[in-house]
Every structure is written in C-alpha cells, then in structure tokens.
C-alpha cells in the first residue's frame, strides 16, 4: 500500500478513527521496512496501522499515516489505539506515550526513562542492565537465525603452543577489500605492549593470493593455513593466514576477540557465524547488515565507530578479561532467547 489512510489535512477535522481499536506501530520508515516481517506477523493476528515518524517513503503493505508534527493528544484521540507499539525511541514517540490512555509497549527498549512510559521489552541482558528493568524477550525484529556450520573437531587444538606461550588471539574474520591493512596496523600497535597472534581470513577466495603477497611487506612470521605441514601452529607465528571456508568458520571458536569483517570498509558480513560461538565481537561503523544492527541494538558487541580507534578498541577488550566474559555470556543468553523472541512478543501484544 503506497497511499496513506487519510491525507494530512484530515488530522485537523473531527471524525472517527481510520482503524478503530487497532494496534498502531510507531517508527521511522527505515525501521518499519527493516521490521517488515515482524509487522506482517503482527498484522496477521490483529488489526494494525503504522504511524510514521518521518517523511521518508514507505511502500510496505501495512496501512500507514504520517504523524503530525504537533498535537500528540489530538493524534492519540483521533486514532483511538488499542495499543501503541513503539519500535524505536524518539521524542515524538515519547510525547504520544505520555498522553495515550492506551497501553504503550516499547520494543528493544534501551533507556531507563521508558519504564515510566509503558511496558518495556528488552532484547538482551545488557539492555536489561542498562534500562534497570524491563521484560527480557530477545529481539522480535530479527528474522530466525540461520543454523551455524559445525566447526571442525579439535580445530582449536592447533593453537596449543600459542596458548602455552601466554599469547592472545585476535581474529579478523571474513575481511573485505581495504580491511587487511587495518588488521595489520591494529595488530602491530597492540603487539607493542603484549604478545599475540593475528588470525586473518579474507572473505573472497579470489583475493587470497593477492592479500598474502601484499602482507609480506609487514615482515611478520606468517603461517598459511593451507600450507601448514603439521596440525599445530608454531609458537613463534605472528599471523595465521586462513584460506578455506571450513577453517574460517572454525577459527571463530578459537579467538579471544573477533573483529567482524565487512563492518569497517563495508561489504558482506558473516555475522551469524561470528555470533555462534559466543566470543566477544568488535563491530565497525558499517552496519547495513540487519544482524549487525541487531547486535548493536542489544549491546552484545563492542562498537568502534572510527577506523583510527581500532587498535585502542581491541586493546581495551583484550586487557579486560571480565568484560570479555560479560560479553560472551550476553551473546550466549541472546542466542538462547532469539528462537522464542518473536512468538513471545506477538503473544504479549495480542493476548
């Protein structure tokens, strides 16, 4: 449906609600489009309208209106909602909640202030701590997660010598073009004060040889995964260079810290595989992938908004074992919650 339920000037006239007794979801157009599967599932259970907070185009199937810029009380009175479902925290959404006689529900709440404005669903234990309460549901906006591939048995045993030397492992996983120099630069800065191993896995097989030849200029002792003659990585290795997909997936289980490729220079992101083992994750500024955005919303990953800060972000997490354990625990809890998240929220909204 591409036309609104009524033109903007009709908001000024008295009259009946365009969808009497309906649930009304409130969001910007971008968030509504991202949440389309959830909204359609909700609309299949109860009458649903969409109240858009901005002027961006929306072409989805949910009947929609644009929120007037003023008169929150008039808006709520005109709509006569059964319930307001807030998909994001926004000042105008808060104004509606403050005057609505109908119950307001906040999805993926992230602020303690929301507890005074309705029922707050939180996506993770990290969000629950930040809000100071709420109901832990998981993130209903996320599509069901794909099943992660099974790692190779005993793959991590090949790093016994590295671990025995007391060294950490940072994994730059499924990197895209331009991210390998960032990986080497960050590693060299971190390794100045502590010893560790850089595991590096470019995502595109066509780039493997070129990236390796370019890496020679860094003069770091490198073991190529495909050319390793024994099962164990030598203790003096500085870079473990991964060139096949099964090894790339298995490496997630072995790292102290995973830097998610595709989030620093853009490109495809292997986020489901990165989340699966529950290792601490570091995410860059490129967050087009829905699962990346979900992890950021849930605060189960460390965000690094500037490439220049990458080494500092890695160093901070490597230097805090308690923080790494906390993030790992939060990821495991989130993954456990997600299969039930959408059903649980749908039941709560329509029950």
N, C-alpha and C positions, 0 to 999 in steps of 0.2 A: 504494500500500500504506500503510495508516494504522496498522497494529499492528506493534510491534517483533518481531524474530525470536524473542526469548525475554524473559520477564518479568525484572525487575531482580533478584529473589531468586535466580534460577538462576546468576548470576555466582558465587555462593558455593559451588556444587556442582562437583565434578569432572565432566568429560564431554567429548565431542568438540566440535570447533568447529561453530558453526551454519552456516558456509560454509567448509569445509576448502579450503585453498590459494587462497582468493580474494584479490583486491586489496581493501584497505579504505581508503576515503577518509575523512578526519578533518576535521570542520568544524563550525561552529555551524549551526543550522537556516537562518538568514538567508543565509549564504554558500552553503550547499548548494542552496537554492532559486534563488539567482542563478546558480549554476553548473550548473543542471539539464541544459541542452543538452550540456555537456561530460561530465557524469556518464553521461548516457544513451548518448552516443557511446562512452565507455569501457566501459560495461556490455555494449554490443553486441559488443565484442571479447574480453572476459574476464569471468569471474565477479567481481562487485563487491558489496561491502557498504558501508554508510555508518555511521560511528561519530560520533554527535552529541555535541558538547561542552557543550551547554546543554539546558534543559528546554523550549525553545520548540517549538511544534508543527511537524511536518514531514509533509506529505501527498503527497510525490512517490513515484515508482514504484520507487526503489532500496530494497532490503531494508535495514533500519536497526536500530541498537541505540543506547542511550544509554550513554555512557562512565561507568563507576562513578567516584565521586569519589576513591577511594583504590586502592592496589594496582595500579600500572601494569604491573609484571612479571606479575602474575596475569592481567591483562587480555590482554596480548600472548600469554601462554602458552595462554590459552583460545581466542583467535581463530586462532592459527597462521597469520598472514597470509603470503601470497606476497610482498606489498609493502605498505607504508604510504604513502598519498598524502596529504600534508598540504596542505590548501587555504588554511590561514591559520596564522600564528604565534601560538601560545597556550602558556602554561606547561604545561598538561596534555598538549598535543601534544608538547612537548619532552620531557616525562617518558616518554612512550611511546617516542619515538625513541631515548632514551638506553638503554633496556633491550631494544629489539627486536632479535632475531637476523636478522630480515628487513630488506632494504634499505629505507630511508626516502627518499622524494622530496618535496622542498618545492616547491610551485608558487608562482610570483611571490615568491620569497624576497627579503627586504629587510634582513636582518641578517647581519653577518659571523659571528655565533655559530653560525648554521645550518650552516656549512661543516663543523663538527665533528660534525654530527648527521645527515649523509646527503648525498644528491645535491641540489644546489640549482639550480632553473631560475629565471632572471630574465627580466623582461618587457621591459627596456629597457637601453640603455647607461648611463642614470642609475642604475638599480638595480645594474647590474654594478659601477659605480664605488663605490657605497655599500657593497655586500657585500664588495668586494675580490676578486671572482672569480665563480664560478658559470657556468652554461651559458646563453647568450643564446638564448631561444626565442620571445620575444613572449609575449603573454598568451593562453593557451588558453581562458580562461573567457569571452572576448569573442566574441559572435556575429560572423560576417563583416560587415565594414563596408559600408554602402551606398555606391554609387558617387556621388561628389560631383558636383554640377552643374558644367558647364564655365563659367568666368567669361566675362563679356563681353570681347571682344577690345579691348585698349587702354583698358580702363576706368580703370586707374590713371594714364594719361597726363593725365587731367583735373586731377591734383594737382601738375602741374609747377611752377606758380607758388608753391604752398605749400612744396614741397621746395626750390626755388631760394632761398626766404627762410630756409632752415635750420630749418624747423619740423617737429616730430614730429606723428604722427597716432595718436590713441588711439581705438579703435573699440569702443563699447558696442553689442554685436550682439544683435539679437533680444530686446530687453528686455521684461520683463513688468511688470505694474502695480506701481508703487512704486519701480521701479529707475531711472526717469529722473531724479528728484530726486537720487538717489545719484550718477548720472553727472555732472549739472551741479555738484553740490557738490564732487566729487573733481576735476573739471576746473578749477574756479575756484581750488582750493588748489594744484594742480600749476602752473597758469599764472602764479602769482605770481612764480615764480623763472625760468621758461622759457616760451618761446612755443610754442604748438602748436594743433592743430585737433582738435576733438571730432567724430567721426562717430557719429551716433546713429540707430538703426533699431529702433523698436518692432515687436514681432513681429506684433501683431494689427492688421490694417488698420482695423478699426473704431475703434481708439484714435488713429489718426494725427492727425486734426484736433484732437482734444481735447488731446493731448500737446503739439502745436505751440503752441496758444493759451496753455496753461499756461506754456510755456517763454519766452514774451515777457517775463515779469517778470524774467528774468535779464539782460536788456539786452545780449545778445551778438549780434554780427553773424552772422546765420544765412542760409545758402543752402539753399533747399528743392530737393532733387534733381529733383523733377518740374517745377519752375518755372525751372530753370536755362536761360537763353536761349542760352548758348554751351556748348561742350564742356569749358571749363576753369573750375575753381573759382577765384574771385578770391583773390589772395594775402592780403587782409585778413580773409577769412572766419574766424570763430571756431568755428562749428558747421555741419556739413554734415548736413542732416536728410534721411534716406532713407525713401522711401515706397513702393517697389515691391520685390517679391521678387528679381528678377534683379539689381538694383543692390545689394540687401542681401547677396546671395551673393558678388558680385564684389568688394565692399568688403573682404572678408577678405584678399584678396591685396595690399591697398594699405597696411595698417596696420603701425605699429611694434609695437603691443601690442593684443591683443584681450581685452576683458573679456566673459566669456561670460554672456549674458543668461539669466535663469531660475535662476542659481545664487546670487543674493543675496536675492531675495524668493520664490523658488520658482516653479514653472510649467514649461511645456515648454521643452526645451533643444535647440538646433540644433547639437549637438556634432560630428556628422560633418562638417558644413560648416566649423565652426570649426577642426577639425584639418587639413583637407585641404591648405591652402596652407603649413602648417608655420610659421606665425607664432607668437611667444610668446603663451601664454594665461594669463589670470588667472581663477581659479575661486573663487567664494564658498562660504559654508557649506552651501548646499542642494545635496546631491549624490545625489539619488534616482535620477537617470538613470544606467543601467549604464555608458555610455560615459564619463561624467564620472568615475565611481568608478574606472574602468579607467585613465584618465589620471592620477588622483591616485595610484593604486597604483604606476603605472610612474614616477611623479615626473617626468613630462614637462610638467607645468604648475605654475605658481606658485599656491599656495593662500593665500587671505585669509579667515581664519576670523571676522573681525568687520567689520561694515559701517564702523565708526568708523576702521578701519585702511585703508580702500580707497585713499585718496589716497596714503598712505605706501607701500602695496604697488606702486601704479602708478609713483610717483616713483622708488622703488628700482630697478625694472626699466628704466625709461626712462634712468636715469643710468648704467647698466652695459651697454655695448654687447657686451662679451664674454659676459655672462650671457645676453643675448638671442640671440646667435649659438649659444651652447651649447644653449639650449632648442630653438631652431629645428632644429638638427642632430639632437637627440634625437627630436623629433617625426617628422622625415623618416625616421630609422632605424626607429622604431617602426612607422610606417605601412608601410614596406617589409617588415618582419618579419611583420606580422599575418596576411597571407593564408596563410602556411605554419605559423603558430603551433600551431593545434590538431592538425593532422596530425603535426607533428614531435613533439609531446609524447605523443600517443597511441601513436605508433610506439615511442618510448622506454620507455613504461610497459608495453607488451605484447610488446615484441620479445625 
